[in-house]
Amino acid sequence: MSDDDKTRCDWAKVEDPLYRTYHDKEWGVPLHDENRLFEMLVLEGAQAGLSWSTVLRKRENFRRAFDKFDPKVVARYSEKKVKSLLADPGIIRNELKIRSAIRNASAFLEVQSEYGTFDAYVWRFVGNRPKVNRWKRLREIPAATEESTAMSRELLKRGFRFVGPTICYAHMQATGMVNDHLVSCFRYSELAGKKKNRLPPVPR
């Protein structure tokens, strides 16, 4: 079966190869790399009010502009750097979102200092293993859940910005904390069968 013949989630049935590749190779895959987790946190916040395809088209520019999403570097950005980012046509030039990314980098480092990794901290919200749902239709998928609301509440207390329950749930979906591929999608069974994605419990 060719890639074009595969059954996908309704939202991925588009001709845009960038969007389709994101669905086929990345969306819903359990993610544990620290810089990548920070990247997705920033990009989900940048996407607020816009389409995800807009973010994907600008993603490489974001990586360049934000030093490959290294939180240690981003947290030290100066006002001069902020002005440079606001003048960069390759990214989403929203001052609130840019400043929130810098603030989030600092908060991200604080979480790492407390928990060892942001990965260990954030995966607690789904019991340290992907939550596998069984949605048959796109309209069944919620915009937010109890878990994403709890995640949002804690992140906000820690000083993160642009981390409402809906953004947090999008982050969970993108980083594989939940498997929200429709059961008819070829990626659903591929990801649901990955037993190795369980993480050890985090010491409290």
N, C-alpha and C positions, 0 to 999 in steps of 0.2 A: 504494500500500500504506500503510495506516495504521500508526502506531507500535505498536499492539497486535498487528498481524499479523506484525511482523518477528521473525525468528529470533534469539534471544539466547543468551548463555552460560547454562548450566544454573543457576548461582547467581543470575542476574538475573531468573529467571522467577518473580517474586513480584508481589503486588498493590501493594506499597508504592511509591507514585510517587516518593518521595525516593530510594529505592534504585535504582529503574529509571532515573531521570534521571541518577544518578551513573554508572551503567554506560554509558548511551547517550551522554553528553556529556563525561565527564571521565576515567573509568578507562582507562588505557592511552594517553592523549593526551600526547605529549612535552611536558614541562614544563621551562621554563628561567627562570622568574621566581624571584628570590631569596627573597622573603617567602613565596611559595607553596611552595617547596621546604622551607623551614623549617617551615611549617605542616604539611605532610604528614609530616615527620620526627617532629614532636611528636604528631600525631594517631595515627600508626602505633604509637608507643610507648604512648600512652594506651589504645589498643585492646587491648593485651596482656591475654589472659585474658577478654576481653569480645567481643561481636559488633560487627561494623563498623556495623551498623544503629544500635546504641546511640551510637556516635561521630557518625554522620551527623546523628542527631536533636539532638545537643548542639553541633554544629559552629558554628552562629552564636553560641551562648553562649561557646564557646571563643574565637572571634574577638574578641568584646567583651572578655572577661576578660583575654586575652593581647595586648591592644593591636594587633589585626590582625596578630599574629605578626611584629612588627618585632623582629628579633633584638637590635638595639641597645638597644631599650627593655627587652626581657625580661631581657637580661643584667644589667641594673641593678636588678632587683627586690630589695626589702628583705624583712626578716623580717615586717614589717607587711603587705606585699603577699602574702607566702606565707600568712599567717593569713587574709587576706581571700579568697584563692583557696580555701582549705580550707573556708571558710564559704559558698562559692558553690554553691547546689544546681543551678545550670544546667550545671556541668561535672562531670567525673569527679574526685571529691575523694579522690585517692590521693596522700599526701604524697610518697612516693618518686617517683612520676611527675611531680608538680609540680616538685619540686626538680631532677629530671633535665632537665626542659624548660629550666630556668634555666641549669643547667650546660651543656646542649647549645647554648644561645644563645651563651655565651662561646666554646665550641669552634668554633661556626659562624663567628663573627667572626674567629677565629684562622685558619681555613681561607681565608676571604675575603682576609685580609691577605697570606697566602702565595701564593695562586693567582689573586687578582684577583676571582674569584667562586666561590661554592660550586658553582655550575652547572658551571664548567670543571673543578673537582676531581672531582665525583661521576660525571660522564658518562664519565670515563676508564675506569671499570670495565666498560663495554660498548663500548669502542673508539670513543666519541664519536658513536655512532649507535644507533638502536633495534635491539635484537635481535628478529627476527621468528621466532617459533616456529610450529609447525604441529600443535597439539594437537587431537585429534578428540574426546576425552572428558575430563571434568573430572578424573577420577582420574589422568590422565597428567601433570597439571601438578605439578611438584615444590614442596615447601615451602621449599626453599633450593637454591642452586646454587653452583658454584665461584666465580662472580662475586660473589654476595651474601655468601659466606663471606669472600672477600678484602676486600670493602667493610666488613663487620663488623669484621674484624681490624684494619683501618687506623683506623676510626672509634674503636674502643675504645682504641687506642694514643694517640689524640688527646684522650682524655678524655670522649668521648660516652658516654651511658648509654642503656639500653633500645634497643640497636642490635645484637641478635643476628642471626645469618644469616637466620632466618625473617622477622624484622621488616624487615631490609634488603631481602629479596626482595619483600615486600609493598610496600615503598617503590618498588622498581624497577618493579613492575607498575603501581602507581597513577600514577607520574609518566611512564610511557611509555618507560622505559629498555628494557623488554621488551614485546612485544606478545603477551600471553597470552590474548587472546580466542580461543575455539574457532574453527576454520576455518569452521564452519557459521554463526557469528554474523555478522550484517550489519556489525558494526563491524570485524571482522578485515580484510576487504579494503579498507575505507575508510582504515584506519590504515596498512596494509601498503603502500599506494600513495603515501604521502607522502614523496617523495624529498627534500624540503627540510629534513628533520629532521637531516641530518648536520651535525655541528659541526666547526670547524677543530681540528686537533691542538693540544694544550696544550704550550707550550714546557717543556722539562725542564732 
